[in-house]
């Protein structure tokens, strides 16, 4: 490993790979990832690429055996250990394509540990392309420096989510009929948590009553204005990260 303090270079491409990484591991790439490195980034033999697999932290690798459509990356050294991820889940009803993609992207950037799609009665979308959502999570992680991908869970119905809710985890939810101010509620309920956001039309009365009746549920207010579902999800996540998550006491020198 070079002794230069600028190594690895800040301009090095950063890429997610579905291969367990470690010292001496050789990663063979083809398809779109190889095209990105070879044709877009113009990677040459010996260049450094930063890799992460969602489990093993971030690794610096050097390129070799570059051809038109494939290349090999040799792991040299770990540049970052696996990152600690706040114990926060985002449970979101499916919404229109583009908006649910935005939720996935921002959930990753903000540090969510798990993204759980939840089917509700007023949802205008009842199916999700999980492969596409996973691709958005990967792209967001590559861009923001995250090396632990959020877990992307299969979609469940609201009643199943409530029935199987784990003990010891608060379930905050945006209640249009009123709740405690979000800052007050989050401060009063630290620890493992999730935030539940409904679809564009909100929860219907029966759903709202079922959520409120759950022992883990904490209804909160997101202010005086009507928010889009994606805005509510992003705002609630940011609020939790500020008061209970890894924004609290964040040290920029540690990054």
Steps between C-alpha positions, in 0.01 A plus 500: 500500500646839408608719791366813333250662741276575203451128442244388407433803280177684574415485132505118495176348367284333766306188419273245668577137419313184590818323606635447852803728526826448685873536460620325186149440362478534123170637369423426135262757351301504178170648385394848610753540785786417264363734233480780758863457603646436156295725270379773734773534764781397260666281763852382413708212634625584849227759570327492838129422537313505831275199553238404757277195530255616765663287770880527503557875508675686219805365317750652262568286197728532199393431143662244271424285196287776347331404177211649303224356716657366818781549749632372832531697824741383771417599858804663660393647833194587701446876497196507731362239741133402488312808616270508803144550377232655724224257597228675302253357252296691247163337431344666197190434296571454128447812295546591136818406316755773537373603841560161662840500328572833668404355839742210449782730392459740794447220751841365405667841515346578839618175660185285520576140601193344339250611238168319544229557236152472654179448300207710622141529377534838333825420323470564127788258440480138614821365349862606523803425288740407780788458256458860390480621859812302585680666209404842639632400843829390343536819296430713807753306709766537231442875492475576872788286628283248682640147510213314671191476279157533662308176520221506241213286627219354291176693513254397773141596573444742785316246715788254466752771588309580820442136588868408472646822644807420716505579870712793610472707181300824495266547204465870429242586240381817331142546619305761308243520782765617743779380722787628707740739324763279342795646691320447830400142412845397378672647805262318733546163326869426431625161390427270204228654289313510172292761326186405310384723216173445315419544129390816320148467640615424853383218725128427504317527836513125574873485425568803715305347787689172467836678503404714800388189688840335460708518821812612311328778305581866562287743293684816402429822319719621214382858525215714371537428128393199293813321383544267208574143608862522385549833678362355823728197477812708441414762762417243769820309434709816520330596827574160656862509385538845654354411840575129541722390211846553362451873441492546878850599600636426151871575476594613147866415575404133524376485142 
